[in-house]
Amino acid sequence: MNYSELAPAYIRAIAPYQPGKPISELERELGITGIVKLASNENPLGASPKAIEAARRALDEVGLYPDGNGFALKDALVNRYGVTHDQIVLGNGSNDLLELAARAFLTIGDKVVYADHSFAVYALATQAVGASGISVAAKDFGHDLDAMGKAAVEQGAKMIFIANPNNPTGTFLSGGDLHDFLRALPDNILVLLDEAYNEYLPENNKYDSVSWLEEFPNLIISRTFSKAYGLASLRIGYAMANAQVIDMMNRVRQPFNVNSMAQAAAVAALGDKDFVQQTFELNRNGMKQIVDALGTLGLEHIPSFGNFVSFKVKDATNVYHRLLELGVIVRPVASYAMPDYLRVSIGLETENEVFLSALRQALGEQE
């Protein structure tokens, strides 16, 4: 018997998400050490020492279930953003939040709008509940808000996913453009604004989306501690929205979806503003280092507001594999309909230079 046939057709049709190659896997495959991984948009500084210490202290109670309501972390978020406890839901990473929104509000036959070249999990979360995705053509590798709004209204979509900054392209939508989009959209269409890379925005690009929640009860804002806060392996994120929306998301959430170490670390990380500022400055300097070098090499790149940059290179697949052989892991993005591009995360200055040296060697071998 083919047991896969027992699953619904829309589940069988899913192509599983492919994460960045881990260092241990490349070490096993090639038998090399000293590998530099710049594939998964991780914080090269790791996590705040305060967050690490908080997680260690939480280990003393590892035999107990975590706080299923995440009171301490929600309290810290309430103090930071001025929302209420019932406007917050915690997730096992922001991916969990995307899936909670889909499971809470979508069913077979519903339609969802997202942009070409946007985060793969939007399509996966949509498909996993039997809804249909509408991928709208990008504008300069970013979101075409006018086209997305039109598609949502004309095709009767129930939800729109928007990433800002977007992954894997790094493109950015201004707060003014987003606010205008929300104001023009019917309030029966939910908008999930994925701000996983929010902390990397320069001061002159920042906008206060949280203040829009009262004006737009159809808005869901998701954020994560995996990127600038450096807690990727602890898997913790949060969403803020209208209390009725959060209530529905909580109804499909696993009772203990965020562990105690993650909650404790997130509280400490949220309070360590100096670490986040250090992360921001390192990223900004590293971005310039890589972008300047790409220009010297004559390679096009997509201007990025995240902690990564996608660049165009001839024969991207072969360059990717050659970089692996040279001990550098970047991310191919052919699955995002960008077959001529590779995405590189911003690392430490020394890691960036290792990547650039390997890239020069790989490109030189093409000539």
N, C-alpha and C positions, 0 to 999 in steps of 0.2 A: 504493500500500500504506500502511496505517496502522501505522507502526512501533511505536506505543504498545501495540498488541495483542501484541507480542512480550514485553512485560513481564508478570510475574505479576499476577493480579487484585488481590492485596493491595498491590502497589506502585502500580498505577493508581489505587487508591482513596485514596491519601494526598493530603491537602491540605497543600501545602508550608508550612513555618513562615514567618510574616510578621514580620520584624524591625521595630524602631522606625524611623520615617522619618529618614534622615540629613539633616543641615543642608544639605549641598550640593544634595540633591534639592529641598528646599523653596525654596532660593535660585533654582534654575532655574525652578521652577514659577511662583513669584510675583514674582521679581525684587526680593526684599527682602534686606536685610542685618541684622546685629545680632541674629540669631536665637538664642533660648535653647532648648536641647534638654534636656528633662527626661523622656525617654521610655524610656531603656534601662538605668536603674539604674547608671549609670556614676559613678565617683568624681569629684566636681567639682574636687577638688584635683589631678587627674591622677595621676601616679605619683610614688613616692619619688624624689628626685633621685639617691639612691644606686643605685636600680634603673635609672634612665635612663643613668647613667654606665656601669654594668656592661654594659648592652646595647650602648652605643657601642663599648666596648672589644672586645666579641665580634664586632663588624663586621670587625675586622682579619682574622678567619679565615672570612669569609663564603664563601670558595671551597671550604671543607672541609665534609664532612658533619658534622652534630651528633653528639654522643655519644648513640648509640641507646639506651643504658641509663640515661642521665641520672644518672650516678654522683654528681656534686657536689650536685645538688638533692636526690636521695634521701638523701645523707649529712646534709644540713641538716635534712631532715624526720625522719630517725632521731634526730638530736640533740635536736630539738624535742619529739618525741612518744614516744620510747622504743620505737618499733617496729623491725623489721629491714628490710633492703633488699628481701628477698623478699616483704614485706608491702605493698609500694608499687608502683603503676603510674602512670605519667605520661600525661596526655592533652592533646590539642589543645583546651584549654578543658574545662570539666566536661561539656559536651554530648557530647564524644568519649567520656568515661568511661561515660556512660549508655548510649551505643550499643555500647561494648565489652562491657559487662555483658550487654546483650540478645543480641548476636551470639555471645557465648561460651556462654550458658546456655539460650537459648530457640530454639525451632524451630516449624514449622507445627503448629498445634493446641494449643500451650502457652497457659496463661492467666496474665495479669498483673493485679494489683490496684493501683489508684491512686485518689486522691480527686477528686471534682468540684472544679473551680476550681483544680486544681494544674497545674504547669508543663507546657506543651503538648508538650515533647519526650518525656515519658514515653509518651504515646500514639503519637507518631511512631516512636520507637525500637522499640516493641512491634510496631507494624504493619509496619515495614520488614523484620522477620524472619518475618512470617507468623503471629505469635502473636496472641491475642485479648485485648483490654483489657477489664477490668471496672471501670467507674468507679462508686465508692461515694458515695452522697449525703453532702454535707458537713454538718458541725454548726457553726453560726455561722460559716460561710465557711472552716472549718478541717477538719482530718482527724478523722473519727470512728473512732478506733483499734479500738474494740470491733467495729463493723460491718465494718471492713476485715479484721480477723483472722477474723471469722466467714465472710465471703465467700471469703477465701482458702482456708480449710480445707474448707468445704462444696463449693466448686467446683473443688477440686484445683489451685489456682494454684501456679506455680513461683516467682514473684517478686512482691514488693511494692515500689512506689516511695513514699517518704515525703520530703517537703520540709520542713525545719525551720530557720529560718522559711520559710513557704510563699510562693511567688510565683504569682499577683499579689496575694494577699490580705494577706500580711504576718502571718498568724496563727502562733501559737507553741505547741509541745507541750513540757511540762516534761520534764526528764530523768527524773524518777520515773515519769511516765506512759509514756515510751518504753521504759524499762527493764522495767517490768511487762509491756508489750506483747511485747517480745522474749522474755521469760522464759516467757510463756504460749504462744508460737507454736511449732509443730513445727519442728525444726531442718532439715527438708528443704525449707523455704521460704526462699529468699533474700530479704533485706531490704536495699534500697539506700537509705541515709539520705543525702539530698542536703542538705549544709550550706553551700550557696554564700554564705549571708548570716550565717554563724556569728560573724564578727568584729564584727557590729553589736549583739550581745546585751549588755545591761547585766550587770554582774558578778553580781547576785543571780539572774539567769536562766541563767547558764552551767552546763554539765554536762560531764563528761568521757566523751564517747562512745568515745574511743580506748581507754580502759581496759576497755571492754566486749568488745573484739575477742577476748580470750582466752576469755571466757565464752560468746560467741556466734559460732562459726565461720561462721555463715550471714549475718553482718552485713558489709555493704560501706559504707564512709563515703566520700562524694565531696565535695571542696572545690575552690575555684577561686581564682586570683589576679586574676580580672577585676573584682571588686567593691571590697572595702576596700583591696586592694593596688594597684588602678588600672592593671592590665596587660591591659585588655580586648582591645586590638588585637593583642597578642602571642599570645593564645589558649593559655593554659596552666592546667592543673588537675592534681589528683592524687587517687587513691583509695587507701584503706588497708583491708586485709581479711586473712583467713586466707591463708597462703602458697599453698595449693592453689587457692583462688579467684583470686588474683592471677596464678598460672601460666596459668590458662585465659584470662584477659583478655589477658595478654601474647601468647598464641598467635594472637589475631585482631587485635592491634595492628599498625599499619603500622610498619616498622622505624625510621623517622626521623620520628615523628609530632610531635615537639616540637623546634622550631628552636633554634639555639645562643643567639640573642639572648634568647629567652624563658627558657631555662634560666638564663642568667647573671642576667637581671633578677630572676627569681623568687628566686634565692638571696639576692641583695642585699635584695630587698623583705622577705623572711622575717625578715631580721635587723634591719630598721628599725622597731623597736617604737614609737618616738616618732611616726613618720608614721602608723602604724595608730591610735595613740591620738588624734592630731590629727583623723584622719578620723572616728573614733567621736564625738568631742566636737562636731565640726561637724555631723554627722548628727543628733545628739541635739538640738542647738539649732535646726537647720533644721526638724526634725520638729515641734517645739513651735511654731515660727513659722507653719508651714502649717496644722497642726491647729487652733491657736487661731483663725486667720483663717477656716477652714472653719466652725468653730462660730459665729463672728460672722455669717457669711453664711447660717447656718441649714442647712448641708449635712451630711448624715450621712457618716461615714467608718468604715472598718474599722480598729480599733486595730492598728498595725503594729510589728513587731520588726525590719523590714528597713531599707533605705535608700530607701523609697518608701511611698506611702500611696494606697489606692484610695478614692474618694469617690463618693457617689451624686449625680446631677444630672439634672434634667428635660431630656429631649431630648439625651442625651449625645452622639449623633453630630453634631448641629448645633453643639453647644458645642465639640466637638473641632475641627471644621473652622473655626469662628470663631477659636479660639485659634491655629490655623495661620496664618490671615490676619493675626493680630496679632503673629506672629513667635514663637510659643511652641509647642513640640512636646511633647505628652504622649502617653500610650498608651491607645487605646481597648481595652477588654477584653471586647467583646461575644462574641468567639470562645471565651471562657471561661465562657459562659452567664451573663454579667454585663452585659447590654445597657444598664443604667442607670448604669453606673459608668465612670469614667476613672481611670487610674493615673498619678500624678505622682511622679517621682524627686525626692529631696531634693538641692537644688543649693546653691550659695553663697548667702549672705544676700541679695545683690543680685539673683541669678537667681530666688530664691523670690519676691521682691517683684515682679519683672517678671511672673511667672506670676500672682500674686494680683491684680495690677492688671488684667491682661488678662482674668482670670476674672470679676472684678467687672464689667468692661465687657461681656463676653459675656452674663452673667446679666442685666445691666440692659437689654440689647437684647431679651431675651425677654419682659420685662414690658410 
